[in-house]
Amino acid sequence: MSRDREYAFRLFLHWLNERYRRGFTPEIGLEQLFGARDADVRLAVSVCELYEVDEAQQQRRDELAARLDATRPGSYVLWQPPGAELPDGEPLDSDWVRRVVLTASKLASGRVGEARLAAKLMLGKLRDEGGYASVTGALGRHWTEISHRLQGSFYLDSRGLNRFTRNEDEREQLYENIALVSQGLKVGDAYEMEHEDAWTLQRLARGPAAEGLEDGWAITGCPFGFDPNDGGAVRRLLRRRLAEAKETLSGAEASAVKCLVLIGANDSMEGENAGPSLRGFDPSLAAPFDLIALVADGEVKALRMNRGLPFVPEGVGA
C-alpha cells in the first residue's frame, strides 16, 4: 500500500510536536483516518490529496518507490513537482534511481535536500536590439533576473525544468551561464543547455511522530497532467475533500481534536492556493475541523486553526 498518507500524517505530527513542544505519537488506522495522542490530548486526523492520481500513475510511483527502497532502505518522501514525468523504462529508470539515491545517502534524519535530475534548456536569439528574454517553463517567474543580464532579445524554453533549486548561489550561477551563452549566439541561433531539475527529498525525522515507523519510500506531490495553479480545479477539489473528510471524521470520539491534513501539489509553499481558496468559502464548510493543514514540498503549514486548542499554549498564535 502507498505510504503517502501515512507519511504526510507523520510529518504533520512532527510539525505539531516541534512547534508546540508536544509528544504526539501516531495510531495508524485506516488509509484515510489516523489517530494520535499525547498525555493530555487525542487527535483524529483525516488525510487526503489535493489532487487526483489515476491508477496507472500511482502504480508507477509505487514501483519506483519499491526500487528506491531496495537500493537505499529508509523512510523518505520524494516530492514530484508540477509538470514532471517519472521515468519509463531503462536506461532512464536506473539513472533516475541513481540520482535520487545519491541525495538520499547524504540526508540525516529529519533533513530535506534536493534530488538532482537531468534537465535541458533551450536559448535562442531573436534580435540584436533590446535586453529581454521571453521565458517559458519553470524559469518564467525569474525572467527579470535573466533579462537584465542580456544584450539583445532572446527566448528561453525551460519547460524541461520542473522545479528550480532554492539555492540562491546556484540560481545566480545559472543566470550568469545563460548570459555567457547568449553572448556567443547570432540572430536565429539556438543553443541547448544542460541543467538539473531539483526535486525535494526528505527523510522522516526520529522522535514521537516516528513511533512504529517501518522503512519505505513514498513518491508523492503533483501527478503529471495536474496543474496546481488552476484555481478553479483546486477550489472544486478542496470543496470535495472537506465534505469527504467531514464524513470520515464523523465517527471520531467527541473529545478528539479533529484535523484535516491535505497533501499539496505545489512546488513551494509560497505558491499554495488552498489557503486563499479556503478563506473564500462559506465558513460552515470548514467548521467541522479544529485544524486544517497543508503538507507540500517538504513543508507543513496551518491553513485554519481554531482558537483555544488544548495543545496551543495560551497567548501563542497558530
C-alpha positions, -999 to +999 in steps of 0.1 A: +000+000+000+013+035-008+028+053+022+019+088+010-009+095+035+009+078+065+040+099+059+020+131+054+003+123+088+037+117+105+051+149+090+021+168+104+026+152+138+063+161+138+054+197+130+029+199+159+054+183+183+082+207+172+061+238+171+041+233+203+065+212+223+042+182+224+047+145+223+020+132+200+025+096+189+007+081+160-021+054+159-020+041+123-056+032+113-074+032+080-058+046+049-076+079+053-083+081+091-055+083+116-053+090+153-026+104+177-024+111+213-001+125+240-005+127+277-035+151+275-049+153+240-063+129+214-063+138+177-085+124+149-068+131+116-082+127+081-055+128+053-062+132+016-046+146-015-055+179-030-051+164-065-062+133-084-038+105-093-050+078-117-043+041-110-016+038-136+004+068-123+000+056-087+012+021-097+043+036-114+050+057-083+048+026-061+071+006-085+098+032-084+093+037-046+099+000-041+130+001-063+144+031-043+137+013-011+156-018-023+185+004-033+186+027-003+164+014+026+150+042+048+119+064+053+119+090+026+094+112+008+102+123-028+080+152-040+071+152-077+069+188-089+043+201-113+049+191-149+074+164-141+072+129-155+085+098-139+110+077-160+095+050-181+119+021-188+157+016-190+182+031-191+162+061-177+150+042-147+184+033-134+199+067-139+169+083-122+172+059-092+209+065-090+205+103-089+178+102-062+197+077-040+228+099-042+209+127-025+192+103+000+226+090+011+235+125+023+204+132+043+204+128+081+171+121+100+147+150+096+166+168+069+154+180+035+175+180+003+171+183-035+174+152-058+192+164-089+177+151-122+188+158-157+171+187-175+176+207-207+170+243-215+169+260-250+182+295-255+176+312-289+184+347-302+156+367-319+171+402-324+203+422-317+182+450-302+168+451-267+177+433-234+149+409-229+142+372-227+108+356-233+108+327-209+085+297-208+085+270-182+098+269-146+121+299-151+092+321-163+088+338-129+125+347-130+125+364-164+136+398-149+167+383-133+176+367-166+167+396-189+188+424-173+219+404-180+213+401-217+222+422-247+196+415-274+162+398-275+160+361-267+136+332-260+144+307-232+125+274-232+128+260-197+099+235-199+124+207-193+130+222-158+101+215-135+115+227-101+142+254-098+166+249-069+161+270-038+199+276-035+204+313-044+240+308-053+231+281-078+203+303-092+227+332-097+252+308-114+226+297-139+216+333-147+253+341-154+257+309-175+226+320-196+241+354-201+275+339-211+259+316-237+239+344-251+270+364-260+280+337-285+247+335-303+238+352-336+202+360-346+184+328-355+208+306-334+195+283-307+216+265-281+207+236-258+219+239-223+222+211-198+209+217-163+194+199-133+158+196-120+157+199-082+130+176-067+125+180-029+135+149-010+131+145+028+140+119+053+114+114+081+126+126+115+130+103+145+110+111+177+075+105+189+059+111+155+080+082+141+069+056+167+062+023+150+076+036+117+086+010+092+112+019+065+099+026+030+098+053+003+069+074-008+067+093-041+040+120-037+033+155-048+019+166-082+009+139-107+018+145-143-011+164-160-024+182-129-019+220-126-019+232-090-021+268-102-056+262-117-076+279-090-109+266-103-098+230-101-082+234-067-114+250-053-136+222-066-112+196-052-110+214-019-148+215-015-150+178-022-122+170+002-138+190+030-171+171+025-153+137+024-132+145+055-163+156+074-178+122+067-145+104+076-143+121+109-180+118+118-173+086+138-144+100+158-149+104+196-164+137+205-135+148+227-109+144+200-094+174+182-105+169+146-078+176+119-077+176+082-043+172+065-041+179+028-013+167+006-005+195-018+008+195-054+028+228-052+065+231-059+068+255-029+047+265+000+049+301-012+027+293-042+000+274-024-035+285-032-055+262-009-054+288+020-068+317-001-094+293-015-105+282+019-109+318+031-132+325+002-155+296+011-187+296+033-172+293+068-196+264+076-176+241+052-145+243+075-165+244+107-162+206+114-124+209+117-104+222+146-073+224+124-067+222+086-031+218+075-013+216+042+018+193+036+036+202+004+071+201-010+086+191+024+068+217+045+038+219+067+015+249+070-016+256+091-044+269+068-070+271+096-067+267+134-094+272+160-085+294+189-081+277+223-069+243+211-057+223+241-021+218+227-015+255+219-002+275+250-023+305+258-011+336+241+007+316+214-005+322+178-011+295+152 
